[in-house]
Amino acid sequence: MLGVRLDSELEERLAAVARTQGRSKSDIAREAVRRYVDLHDEAYRREARRQSLRASRRDVAGDYAFWDGIAREDAAWS
């Protein structure tokens, strides 16, 4: 259960749309929230997939070579 406070202008507009469509304000609000969540949830999943694919294409051997070089430099300072 969710309660949402709307400013009077938005609530009046919502009521007008609901009357025009023969639907309840709750039905319209529920649909709006569902669409918003679907849109933003899909964006989150796309970004996670993008980062996963990018990470899987990394040059791991190059990473190891970089860190091995750092370790050798650190050892030289010791």
Rosetta silent file (secondary structure, phi, psi, omega in degrees, C-alpha in Angstrom):
SEQUENCE: MLGVRLDSELEERLAAVARTQGRSKSDIAREAVRRYVDLHDEAYRREARRQSLRASRRDVAGDYAFWDGIAREDAAWS
SCORE:     score description
SCORE:     0.000 S_00000001
   1 L     0.000  135.429 -178.035    0.000    0.000    0.000 S_00000001
   2 L  -136.561  131.523  173.732    1.345    3.411   -0.950 S_00000001
   3 L  -109.087  137.301 -178.557   -0.071    6.836   -0.268 S_00000001
   4 L  -129.035  132.387  176.706    1.041    9.742   -2.434 S_00000001
   5 L   -96.405  129.655  178.653    0.413   13.423   -1.853 S_00000001
   6 L  -116.340  148.610  173.487   -0.143   15.515   -4.960 S_00000001
   7 L   -68.580  159.492 -171.962   -0.383   19.263   -5.234 S_00000001
   8 H   -60.841  -37.872 -179.669   -3.921   20.424   -5.934 S_00000001
   9 H   -63.376  -46.112 -179.549   -3.275   21.312   -9.580 S_00000001
  10 H   -66.277  -39.090  178.910   -1.836   17.883  -10.404 S_00000001
  11 H   -64.115  -39.013  177.177   -4.619   16.121   -8.535 S_00000001
  12 H   -64.279  -41.615  178.799   -7.243   18.100  -10.482 S_00000001
  13 H   -64.849  -42.053  177.621   -5.555   17.219  -13.763 S_00000001
  14 H   -61.298  -43.334  179.364   -5.369   13.569  -12.745 S_00000001
  15 H   -62.425  -39.947  179.654   -9.064   13.598  -11.822 S_00000001
  16 H   -64.070  -43.745  178.716   -9.934   15.150  -15.188 S_00000001
  17 H   -64.091  -42.564  179.895   -7.988   12.479  -17.083 S_00000001
  18 H   -60.969  -44.410  178.011   -9.587    9.755  -14.968 S_00000001
  19 H   -61.554  -45.348 -178.708  -13.090   11.083  -15.727 S_00000001
  20 H   -59.702  -39.480 -176.694  -12.308   11.349  -19.441 S_00000001
  21 H   -91.931   -5.321 -178.566  -11.061    7.772  -19.569 S_00000001
  22 L    67.178   33.151 -178.929  -13.649    6.339  -17.211 S_00000001
  23 L  -122.734  167.813  176.916  -10.924    5.058  -14.904 S_00000001
  24 L   -86.398  158.343  175.845  -10.022    5.663  -11.289 S_00000001
  25 H   -61.341  -37.463  179.484   -7.198    7.961  -10.250 S_00000001
  26 H   -62.617  -40.606  178.322   -5.580    4.948   -8.575 S_00000001
  27 H   -60.214  -44.721 -178.007   -5.609    2.978  -11.853 S_00000001
  28 H   -68.311  -42.949  178.821   -3.879    5.804  -13.688 S_00000001
  29 H   -63.023  -42.087  178.979   -1.348    6.390  -10.891 S_00000001
  30 H   -60.488  -44.441  178.668   -0.606    2.646  -10.722 S_00000001
  31 H   -63.849  -41.521 -179.889   -0.006    2.544  -14.489 S_00000001
  32 H   -63.496  -43.673  179.155    2.223    5.624  -14.336 S_00000001
  33 H   -65.881  -42.389  178.825    4.339    4.174  -11.530 S_00000001
  34 H   -59.523  -45.839  179.319    4.578    0.810  -13.311 S_00000001
  35 H   -63.345  -42.010  179.522    5.786    2.483  -16.518 S_00000001
  36 H   -61.281  -48.270 -179.112    8.302    4.619  -14.612 S_00000001
  37 H   -64.523  -43.248  178.126    9.720    1.622  -12.757 S_00000001
  38 H   -59.096  -44.196 -179.513    9.852   -0.487  -15.930 S_00000001
  39 H   -62.624  -49.317 -175.462   11.700    2.268  -17.766 S_00000001
  40 H   -77.160  -31.749  175.905   14.227    2.880  -15.030 S_00000001
  41 H   -66.688  -41.175  178.074   14.641   -0.751  -14.066 S_00000001
  42 H   -64.350  -39.273  177.920   15.382   -1.610  -17.712 S_00000001
  43 H   -61.954  -40.721  178.254   17.933    1.226  -17.840 S_00000001
  44 H   -62.508  -45.469 -179.908   19.603   -0.237  -14.743 S_00000001
  45 H   -64.905  -39.161  178.041   19.711   -3.711  -16.308 S_00000001
  46 H   -61.964  -43.406 -179.572   21.097   -2.330  -19.595 S_00000001
  47 H   -65.226  -40.627  177.682   23.860   -0.500  -17.724 S_00000001
  48 H   -62.595  -42.467  177.778   24.721   -3.621  -15.718 S_00000001
  49 H   -64.069  -42.265 -179.738   24.912   -5.665  -18.942 S_00000001
  50 H   -60.473  -45.736 -179.453   27.048   -2.986  -20.600 S_00000001
  51 H   -67.703  -36.579  178.652   29.509   -2.943  -17.733 S_00000001
  52 H   -64.700  -45.147  178.483   29.608   -6.732  -17.574 S_00000001
  53 H   -63.595  -40.892  179.583   30.358   -7.003  -21.291 S_00000001
  54 H   -62.533  -43.214  179.863   32.997   -4.295  -21.026 S_00000001
  55 H   -65.524  -36.693 -178.304   34.658   -6.082  -18.107 S_00000001
  56 H   -70.859  -19.815  179.400   34.624   -9.406  -19.965 S_00000001
  57 L   -93.913    1.281 -178.805   36.483   -7.813  -22.907 S_00000001
  58 L   -63.200  153.284  176.282   39.243   -6.388  -20.711 S_00000001
  59 L   -86.637   88.624 -176.216   42.827   -7.334  -21.410 S_00000001
  60 H   -62.870  -39.474  179.343   43.426   -9.337  -18.242 S_00000001
  61 H   -60.859  -39.707  177.426   46.978  -10.210  -19.274 S_00000001
  62 H   -64.647  -36.752  176.859   47.673   -6.501  -19.655 S_00000001
  63 H   -62.401  -46.524  179.740   46.256   -5.878  -16.184 S_00000001
  64 H   -62.150  -41.107  179.670   48.564   -8.496  -14.683 S_00000001
  65 H   -62.019  -41.061  178.900   51.538   -7.028  -16.526 S_00000001
  66 H   -60.611  -50.813 -176.732   50.693   -3.564  -15.173 S_00000001
  67 H   -69.605  -32.297  174.654   50.433   -4.755  -11.572 S_00000001
  68 H   -63.450  -40.115  177.031   53.545   -6.906  -11.889 S_00000001
  69 H   -62.360  -41.340  177.777   55.410   -3.779  -13.031 S_00000001
  70 H   -62.721  -44.096 -179.948   54.119   -1.872  -10.018 S_00000001
  71 H   -61.619  -40.602  178.822   55.209   -4.703   -7.712 S_00000001
  72 H   -65.080  -40.911  178.105   58.703   -4.686   -9.271 S_00000001
  73 H   -64.185  -40.571  178.896   58.973   -0.912   -8.785 S_00000001
  74 H   -63.874  -41.301 -179.400   57.853   -1.257   -5.167 S_00000001
  75 H   -64.478  -34.996 -179.880   60.410   -4.024   -4.599 S_00000001
  76 H   -65.578  -30.859  179.664   63.151   -1.795   -6.066 S_00000001
  77 H   -78.726  -18.288 -176.324   62.342    0.880   -3.464 S_00000001
  78 L   -77.049    0.000    0.000   62.562   -1.617   -0.590 S_00000001
